[in-house]
Amino acid sequence: MKLFIPGPVTVKEDVLNQMATALIGHRTQDASQLQESITRKLQKLMYTKNEILLSTTSGSGLMEGTIRSLTKKKAAVFSIGAFGDRWFKMAKVNNIEADKFSVPMGEATTPKMVEDALKTGEYDLVTITHNETSTGVMNPIYEISEIVKKYPDVIFCVDAVSSLGGVKIPVDELGIDVCITSTQKCLGLPPGLAICSISDKGINRAKGIGPRGMYLDLLSIYEYLKKKHYQYPSTPNLSLMFALDYQLGKILDEGLENRFNRHLEMANYVRDWAKENFDLFADENHLSNTLTTIKNTKEISIKDLNKKLETRGFLISNGYGDLKEKTFRIAHMADTTLDEVKELLNVIEEFL
């Protein structure tokens, strides 16, 4: 089955085989060397000198750990869909003071929205969803970063779960304090590991906050990593780490600019096809490069379309939540190629 859904993605056989590597002790020097190798490669992918943390969770684990570990006064959560809403819910259930700033479905957070919130002085942490898979919107992260930089006491947190590895995100240049992703999307791996970079500013903030929880306390993970030289306070997912280290090597061998251009090329092809056959759901000024949300203008049954696609070995995604059957989504990320995208769209046209 070729998966064109927003995670998990189709994983190459040679990458999957790395998960069958014989296990090692997670307190050994070999484990430390594995994590250090992963760190150096991720720092290149993220364009950062910041430390890298891993968590045996989905991306949501580090999202929750971030807002709990780093909010001292109040968080400004900017939501453009389901996953921004999730970050706000995480704040509330952890008794973190937070306000949510939303836009209509299909629109992006504007720099003005961020400036209007931060100039009140109420907030010391900002969360941004870079790429929202429910709507197919990619936020203008460069422009937003310029606003956040005006407020040096504010911690800048970015959910890049569905974009890192498919889109260039220069963490240090943008001043991102915590940049979060997970393995099952643009990195082209099975689910099970969350990843984040964390700045010295973020670490210093966490030192003044308590309680921060236990398993997802970013400061505890960071301090253990430093004290024990790239080991973790809990048992890590070693099998996925073997695959991650291998896959990151393949990503770097492809060339980062080549990879980002391939994602853009696939995105442009799907967008053109969508406009010719249906219509785009999201604001055309802020379209995702890793997933396209398509308006179901023909009012076909997306559920039935997917049943037919499965007989040919393909799977796409229905609309998310209230957008079910009103939209459908085609992901074009990770190791997917333009030829595979064309093959999918040709099959959809046959069924149409």
C-alpha positions in Angstrom: 0.0 0.0 0.0 1.4 3.4 -1.0 0.3 5.9 1.6 -0.5 9.4 0.6 -1.9 10.3 4.1 -0.4 12.8 6.6 1.4 10.1 8.5 2.4 7.5 8.8 4.1 7.6 5.4 5.4 4.7 3.3 8.8 3.7 4.6 11.5 2.3 2.3 12.4 -1.3 2.9 16.0 -0.6 3.6 15.0 1.8 6.4 12.5 -0.7 7.9 15.3 -3.3 7.9 17.4 -1.1 10.2 14.8 -1.7 12.9 15.8 -5.3 12.9 19.3 -4.4 14.1 20.4 -6.4 17.1 19.6 -4.5 20.3 22.3 -3.0 22.5 22.3 -1.9 26.1 20.8 1.6 26.4 23.4 2.5 29.0 26.4 1.5 26.9 28.9 3.6 25.0 27.4 2.3 21.8 24.0 3.8 22.7 25.7 7.1 23.4 27.5 7.0 20.1 24.2 6.3 18.3 22.5 9.2 19.9 25.4 11.6 19.2 25.4 10.6 15.6 21.7 11.3 15.4 22.2 14.6 17.0 24.9 15.8 14.6 22.8 14.9 11.6 19.6 16.5 13.0 21.6 19.7 13.7 22.4 19.8 10.0 18.8 19.2 9.0 17.5 21.8 11.4 20.3 24.4 10.8 21.0 24.7 14.5 23.7 24.4 17.1 21.1 23.7 19.8 20.9 20.4 21.7 18.6 17.7 20.3 16.2 15.7 22.5 14.4 12.5 21.7 11.2 11.2 23.3 9.6 7.8 22.9 6.2 9.4 22.1 4.4 11.0 19.2 5.1 14.6 18.5 2.3 15.5 20.9 4.5 14.3 23.8 7.1 16.9 23.3 4.4 19.5 22.5 2.9 18.9 26.0 6.3 18.7 27.6 7.3 22.1 26.0 4.3 24.1 27.1 4.4 22.6 30.6 8.2 22.9 31.0 8.7 26.4 29.6 5.6 28.6 30.4 6.2 30.7 33.4 3.6 33.4 33.0 1.2 32.8 30.2 1.3 31.1 26.7 0.0 32.6 23.5 -1.2 29.7 21.4 -1.8 30.5 17.8 -4.1 28.0 16.1 -4.9 27.5 12.5 -6.6 24.1 12.9 -6.8 20.9 14.9 -3.2 20.8 16.1 -3.0 24.3 17.3 -6.2 23.5 19.2 -4.5 20.5 20.7 -1.6 22.6 22.0 -4.1 24.9 23.7 -5.9 21.9 25.3 -2.6 20.6 26.6 -2.0 23.9 28.3 -5.4 23.9 30.0 -5.3 20.3 31.3 -1.8 21.0 32.8 -3.1 24.1 34.5 -0.9 26.4 32.4 -2.3 29.9 31.8 -2.9 30.3 28.1 -5.0 32.1 25.5 -5.8 30.8 22.1 -5.7 33.0 19.0 -7.6 31.4 16.1 -8.3 32.1 12.4 -11.0 30.7 10.1 -10.2 27.3 8.7 -8.0 27.6 5.7 -6.3 30.8 6.8 -2.9 31.5 8.3 -1.7 33.2 11.5 -0.6 36.7 10.5 2.5 38.5 11.9 0.1 41.3 13.1 -1.8 38.8 15.2 1.4 37.8 17.0 2.5 41.4 17.4 -0.8 42.5 18.8 -0.6 39.7 21.4 3.0 40.1 22.5 2.9 43.9 22.8 0.4 43.5 25.7 3.2 42.0 27.8 1.0 39.2 29.0 2.8 36.3 27.4 6.2 34.8 27.8 5.8 31.8 25.4 4.4 31.6 21.9 3.4 28.4 20.1 3.1 28.3 16.3 1.9 25.4 14.1 4.2 25.6 11.1 2.2 23.2 8.9 -1.4 22.3 9.7 -2.4 19.0 8.1 -6.1 19.5 8.8 -6.3 22.5 6.4 -3.2 22.3 4.3 -2.0 25.7 5.5 1.7 26.6 6.1 2.2 29.5 8.4 4.6 32.4 7.4 7.2 31.3 9.9 9.9 33.7 8.6 7.7 36.8 9.0 6.4 35.6 12.4 9.9 35.0 13.6 10.8 38.7 13.0 8.0 39.7 15.3 9.0 37.3 18.1 12.6 38.5 17.9 11.4 41.9 19.1 10.5 40.3 22.5 13.7 38.6 23.7 12.0 37.3 26.9 9.4 35.3 25.0 10.1 31.6 24.3 9.4 30.7 20.7 8.0 27.2 20.1 7.2 25.7 16.7 5.3 22.5 15.9 7.1 21.4 12.7 5.8 17.8 13.0 4.5 17.7 9.4 7.1 20.0 7.8 10.6 19.3 9.1 12.5 17.3 6.5 10.3 18.5 3.7 10.7 22.3 4.1 13.8 24.3 5.1 13.4 25.5 8.7 16.6 27.3 9.8 16.1 27.1 13.5 18.9 29.4 14.7 18.3 32.0 12.0 14.6 32.1 13.0 15.3 32.3 16.7 13.2 29.2 17.5 13.8 28.0 21.0 12.0 24.7 20.7 11.4 23.1 17.3 9.4 19.8 17.4 8.9 17.1 14.9 8.3 13.3 14.9 9.5 10.4 12.8 6.4 9.3 10.8 6.0 12.2 8.4 8.6 14.1 6.4 11.5 12.1 7.9 10.1 8.9 6.3 10.1 6.6 9.3 7.6 4.6 11.3 5.9 6.4 14.2 7.2 6.2 17.7 9.8 9.0 18.3 9.4 12.7 18.8 12.3 15.0 18.3 13.0 18.6 19.4 15.8 21.1 19.4 16.1 23.3 22.5 18.0 26.5 23.0 20.0 27.7 26.0 17.3 30.3 26.6 14.7 27.5 26.8 16.8 25.5 29.3 17.3 28.6 31.5 13.6 29.2 31.4 12.8 25.7 32.5 15.2 26.0 35.5 12.9 28.6 37.0 9.7 26.6 36.6 8.2 23.8 38.7 6.7 21.3 38.8 7.3 20.3 35.2 6.1 16.8 35.3 8.5 13.8 35.1 8.6 11.8 31.9 8.2 14.8 29.6 10.3 17.3 31.6 12.6 18.8 29.0 15.0 20.0 31.6 15.4 16.6 33.1 16.0 15.0 29.7 18.5 17.6 28.8 20.5 17.4 32.1 20.6 13.6 32.0 21.8 13.8 28.4 24.6 16.1 29.3 25.6 14.3 32.5 25.6 10.8 31.0 26.9 11.8 27.6 24.0 11.2 25.3 21.9 8.9 27.3 18.3 9.2 28.5 16.6 9.0 31.9 14.1 6.4 30.5 14.6 3.5 28.1 14.7 4.9 24.5 13.3 3.4 21.4 16.6 1.9 20.2 15.1 0.2 17.1 13.8 3.4 15.8 17.0 5.2 16.6 18.9 2.8 14.4 16.5 3.5 11.6 16.6 7.3 12.3 20.3 7.4 12.2 20.4 5.5 8.9 17.6 7.6 7.3 19.1 10.9 8.3 22.2 9.8 6.5 20.1 9.2 3.4 18.5 12.6 3.7 21.8 14.3 3.9 23.1 12.3 0.9 20.1 13.4 -1.1 21.1 17.0 -0.4 18.8 19.2 1.7 18.0 21.7 -1.0 17.3 18.8 -3.4 14.9 17.3 -0.9 13.1 20.6 -0.3 12.8 21.2 -4.0 11.4 17.7 -4.6 8.7 18.4 -2.0 7.8 21.8 -3.6 7.7 20.2 -7.1 5.2 17.5 -5.8 3.2 20.2 -4.1 2.9 22.3 -7.2 1.8 19.4 -9.3 -0.9 18.4 -6.9 -2.1 22.0 -6.6 -2.4 22.4 -10.3 -4.3 19.1 -10.5 -6.6 20.1 -7.7 -7.5 23.5 -9.4 -8.2 21.7 -12.7 -10.4 19.0 -11.2 -11.7 20.4 -7.9 -10.4 23.4 -5.9 -8.0 24.2 -3.2 -9.3 24.6 0.4 -6.5 26.7 1.9 -5.5 30.3 1.2 -3.3 30.2 -1.9 -0.8 32.5 -0.3 0.0 30.0 2.5 -0.2 26.5 1.0 1.6 23.6 2.5 4.5 22.1 0.6 4.0 18.7 2.2 0.2 18.1 2.0 -2.6 19.5 -0.1 -6.2 19.8 1.2 -8.6 19.7 -1.7 -12.2 21.1 -1.6 -14.7 18.4 -2.7 -16.5 20.5 -5.2 -17.8 17.5 -7.1 -19.4 16.2 -3.9 -18.1 12.6 -4.5 -17.9 10.1 -1.6 -14.3 10.3 -0.4 -14.9 7.2 1.6 -15.9 5.3 -1.5 -13.1 6.8 -3.5 -10.6 5.5 -0.9 -12.1 2.0 -1.1 -11.5 2.0 -4.8 -8.0 3.3 -4.4 -7.2 0.6 -1.9 -7.9 -2.0 -4.6 -5.1 -0.4 -6.6 -2.7 -0.1 -3.6 -3.2 3.6 -2.7 -4.6 5.4 0.3 -5.4 9.1 0.6 -7.0 10.9 3.6 -10.5 12.1 4.1 -11.1 15.6 5.5 -10.3 16.1 9.2 -13.1 16.5 11.7 -15.8 18.9 10.4 -14.1 18.9 7.0 -14.8 15.1 6.5 -16.2 14.5 3.0 -16.1 18.3 2.4 -12.4 18.0 1.6 -9.8 15.3 1.0 -6.1 15.4 1.6 -3.1 14.2 -0.4 0.2 14.1 1.4 3.4 14.4 -0.7 6.2 14.0 1.8 9.2 12.0 2.9 10.6 9.7 0.2 7.5 10.0 -2.1 8.5 10.9 -5.7 6.8 13.0 -8.3 6.2 9.9 -10.5 4.4 8.2 -7.6 2.2 11.3 -7.2 1.4 11.3 -10.9 0.5 7.6 -10.7 -1.9 8.3 -7.9 -3.6 11.2 -9.6 -4.0 9.2 -12.8 -5.8 6.4 -10.9 -8.1 9.0 -9.2 -8.9 10.4 -12.6 -9.8 6.9 -13.8 -12.3 6.5 -10.9 -13.7 10.0 -11.4 
